[in-house]
Amino acid sequence: MGYTAWHCHVAGSPDGKITRPDGSVDDWLATDDPAEDLGFDAFLTGVDAILM
């Protein structure tokens, strides 16, 4: 029998906005993660639906 897993990512700020006035988010959202396989592709194969 399978199981159901929920993953939720939420962003917000004290002023209710998550972008700069010009619409950018690069200064806080961009990361310099190493290019390695963390199993994300394998995870996505088990995802049936994405709700946005």
N, C-alpha and C positions, 0 to 999 in steps of 0.2 A: 504494500500500500504506500502511495506517495504522501508527500507532505506539502503544505502550502507555506511559502516564505514571503514575507512582505519586506520591501526595502523602500525607504522614504528619504528623500533629500529635500531640505527646505532652506531657503535663503531669505534673509530679511535684515533690516537695519533699524535703528531707533527712529529715524525719520520716515520710515515706511517705503523707502526707495532703495533699490539695490544697484543703481547705476550712477555714474557721474552725470552732470548736466549735459555732457555731449553724448551720453548713452554708452560710454565705455565701462567695462568691468575688468579690463586686462590687468590693472595694477593689483587687484586682490584675488582675482579668480584664476589667473594663469599660474601654472606651476612648472617647475623644471624637473618633473619626475623622470627617473631613468627609463630608458626604452627596454623594458623587460616584460616577459609574459607573466602577468599576475593572475591568469585564469579567467579574465573577463570574457573572452570568446567562448570558453567552455560554459561559463555562467549563462551567457545569452542563449545558448542552445536549449537551456531548460526553461526559458521564459516564454510563457504563452501569450501574454498581453502586457502592454505598457499603457498606463493611464496618465495622461498629462493634463 
